[in-house]
Amino acid sequence: MTLHDTDAGRIPRRLTLVLRGIVLIGLCLSLYERHWMNAAVIAGILMLTLVPRLISRRAKLYIPPEFELLTIAFIFAALFLGETRDFYGRFWWWDIALHTTSGVLLGILGVLLVYVLNETPRIELHMRPGFVAFFAFCFAVACGAVWEIFEFTMDRVAGANMQKPMLGDPSGLTDTMWDLVVDTLGALVVSVTAYVYMRKGMRSFVERWIQRFIAGNPRLFVRRDVRKPGQKGPDDAV
């Protein structure tokens, strides 16, 4: 049994297939009802859910199924439910919940990036838990800020409505500030949790996922042959 077929990865992979199936059903319904624009958007969403798998195959990179599921679930909630099913309009808290979730996910990604650097044998780098947590927090907040700049640009240049106007504030500034606030709170939760786990030497679920990523991509974590000047290695033998 390979790493890809372990019991721990079966449930996330099945849930991923379920989400893709729901999007596909939505695409078929839109085509049946001749809602061509909506069908085009859903088709784009369906293709977007395949991006993690394409990256994995093209780059020969093992992506833990939990990472793939979280990515697709966020795409599903933000684009399929939020845009095509108008959850943003039906539920006032939908946008806030998604931005909070994005802060958490970006915080996890920040922890993953710095943890991998910290554990890579090719890189002589040993970072303390406080710095890892601080980097993850700053990474998540910075990504959230860049996204808000993107929303502002799309609204001004393309006439989109990504910055949802709120009651008493048609400019969208209140929406932007609330998005940044909940992004920051989500990132803070992950950063503090990561710090506590690393400080106490406890194994969190994020660390288990990271260890699976390292185990699935051994070629990325092979120690380079370090030699002294003039010293020959085994590959230099005639």
C-alpha positions, -999 to +999 in steps of 0.1 A: +000+000+000+014+034-010+013+066+008-015+078-015-037+049-006-036+050+032-068+050+052-061+086+064-064+098+028-094+080+016-121+101+034-107+135+022-104+121-014-140+108-013-152+142+000-133+159-028-150+138-053-184+146-037-178+183-040-167+180-076-198+159-083-221+187-068-204+213-090-208+190-120-246+186-112-249+223-110-232+227-144-257+202-160-287+220-145-275+253-158-270+238-192-304+222-191-320+255-181-300+273-208-284+297-183-253+300-204-234+326-184-240+307-151-229+275-168-197+291-180-189+303-145-196+269-130-174+252-157-146+276-147-151+266-110-150+229-119-117+234-138-104+254-108-110+224-085-088+203-107-058+227-104-043+210-073-044+176-090-028+190-122+000+208-102+006+175-084+010+155-116+029+181-136+053+189-109+055+153-096+046+166-062+026+147-036-001+169-020-017+155+011-054+149+004-063+170+034-047+200+017-065+193-016-098+189+002-094+222+021-085+241-011-115+227-031-139+231-002-130+268+000-134+272-038-167+254-035-180+277-007-166+309-021-174+306-058-200+279-063-222+286-033-212+322-028-215+335-064-236+311-084-260+302-056-260+338-042-251+328-006-234+362-002-269+377-007-288+351+012-267+351+043-250+383+055-224+363+075-213+342+045-185+366+034-173+370+070-172+333+076-152+327+044-127+354+052-122+340+087-116+306+071-092+320+046-072+336+075-070+301+091-060+284+058-034+310+050-021+308+085-017+270+081+000+275+048+024+300+064+032+274+091+037+248+064+062+270+044+083+280+073+082+246+090+093+229+057+122+253+055+131+246+091+131+209+086+148+208+052+182+192+055+195+212+025+189+245+045+208+251+076+180+270+093+166+265+128+138+288+137+122+292+171+084+286+177+078+324+182+093+333+148+074+305+131+041+317+146+050+354+137+058+345+101+026+325+097+006+354+111+022+381+089+020+358+058-018+353+063-025+390+069-004+401+040-022+377+016-056+390+029-045+426+023-033+417-013-067+401-019-085+433-008-064+453-032-074+429-059-111+433-051-107+471-051-089+470-085-115+448-101-144+470-089-127+501-102-113+488-135-137+460-145-169+473-128-172+442-106-190+441-072-164+422-052-164+448-024-200+442-011-215+476-001-230+475+034-259+494+049-248+531+053-216+526+034-220+522-004-182+526-009-174+491+004-149+504+029-167+488+059-168+454+040-130+457+034-122+465+070-144+437+083-127+413+059-093+424+071-104+421+108-116+385+104-086+376+083-064+388+111-084+369+137-082+337+118-045+341+113-041+349+150-059+317+161-036+295+139-004+313+149-011+311+186-022+274+183+010+266+164+031+284+189+016+265+219+020+232+201+056+238+191+065+253+225+051+222+244+065+198+218+031+185+210+021+171+176-007+190+159-027+179+129-008+205+108+025+189+118+012+154+109+002+168+074+036+184+070+053+151+079+032+134+052+042+160+027+079+155+035+075+117+034+057+120+000+083+142-015+117+128-005+135+143-035+128+178-021+144+169+012+176+151+002+207+165+019+232+179-006+267+165-006+287+190+014+325+187+007+355+206+017+375+224-010+394+199-031+377+169-015+363+143-040+329+127-036+318+092-046+306+105-079+340+119-088+357+085-089+371+075-123 
